[in-house]
């Protein structure tokens, strides 16, 4: 499902224009990105959490040169679905 599909589905189910739904979806994504770029986590009860995690530095192998390189520590965005979300997903997939 793409962003356009989400906008169409929400517009159809709510009766709100596609342009307004698109603006809301874009605004939501911008706010989540701003919060995470600022180091904040975003919690949506009943849906899940967008969490900023710190990945530690690690050693890796460069295959062509057969040398060891160090990958520096970095922050990565992650999503953790809520228990409700996970249970509903499992139930709906098992019923298919």
N, C-alpha and C positions, 0 to 999 in steps of 0.2 A: 504494500500500500504506500503510495507516495503522498507528499504534502497536498498535491492537487486533489487526490482521492479523498483525503481527510476533509479538505475544505468543502468539496462537493457533498459529501455525506452529512456533514454538520449543517450546511446550508439547507439541504433537503429535509433533514429531521427537525430543524428549528424554525424554518420559514424565514430566516435572516438572509439577507443578500450575500452572494458569494464574495463580493468586495469587502463587506464588513467582516465576514468570517475570516477571510484571508488576512485582513489587518490584525485581527485578534490573534490568530495563529502566529503570525510574524512577530507580534508584540510579545507573546508568551515565550517564543524561542529566544528573542533578544534578551529578555529579562533573565531567563535561565542562564544564558551564556555570560551575561554581565556578572551575575552572582557568582558563577563558578570561576570566572576569570579573577574575581576578587577574593577567591579562596573560600567562599561560602558554599555550603551544601543546600540543596533544594529538596524539601520534603513535601510530598503530595499524598496525604492520607488516603488509604484505599487504593492507591495506584503504585507508588514507589518513590524511591529517593535517587536524585542525581547527586553523586558524591565525588569530590575531588580526592584522589588517592595519590600518595607519594610512592613512586617506584624507586627503590634503592639502586645505587650504581652497581654495575655488574661487569664481569669479564666475559668476553665473547671471542669467537674465532673468526678471523677473516679467511675464508676458504681459499681464495686465489693465492694470497701471499703466505698462507699458513702462519699467520702471526696472531698474537692475542691483542685485542683492542679493549679499551674500557668504555662502556656505555655509561654516560653520566646519569646521576639521579634526575628524575623528572616527575612532573605532575600529570596525571591522566584523568580524564572524566570517565566515570562509570555509572551504570544504572543498576539499582537493586530493586526488583519488583517487590511489592508488599505481599504479605502472606495471602491476603484476599485475592490479589491479582494472580498469584501462582496457583492457588487452589482452583479458581475459575478457569484458568487456562488448561490445567490438567483435566478438569471435568469435561470441558467442551471438546478437547481433543480425544478423550476416551469415548465420547458419545458419537464420534464420527464414524 
